[in-house]
């Protein structure tokens, strides 16, 4: 009787640990921050997903509500994306990243992780989307600081963000790209 109780308790504990570890690996709906190293791992594993990249100070990202705007748009459609802020990374590192993960048939049109913003990754390579959602450092800074010619928050760019995400998802569907998270 004692042995059965121990086995049963061990099985319950093991099941709970498996469930908890599986939950920790699944990306949530909305924006999910990842590191450059984790991004390269996903790319090297030939995964397919939505990716938002930019390079700006954490203060400007916060003030501009960049992540929150993309998060809101993604959650509205129950979609998931990953984002990386390349602030502090060298231009050489970003150039190498762009060259390595741009398909060879995109002659002369190399992915620019620092500026290209929202991109669709298919089987570990950056796809040319029909609609661009650029996120240059000057756009983020101008929005964060409320400079002339810029909105005061990325929440005011929601139509463009929604359209960019919809375009990337349509492209994925038309090309039978199954997103993996």
Helices and strands as residue ranges (DSSP letters): H 2-25, E 30-33, H 36-44, E 49-54, H 58-64, H 66-76, E 80-85, H 91-101, E 117-122, E 125-127, H 137-145, G 154-157, H 158-174
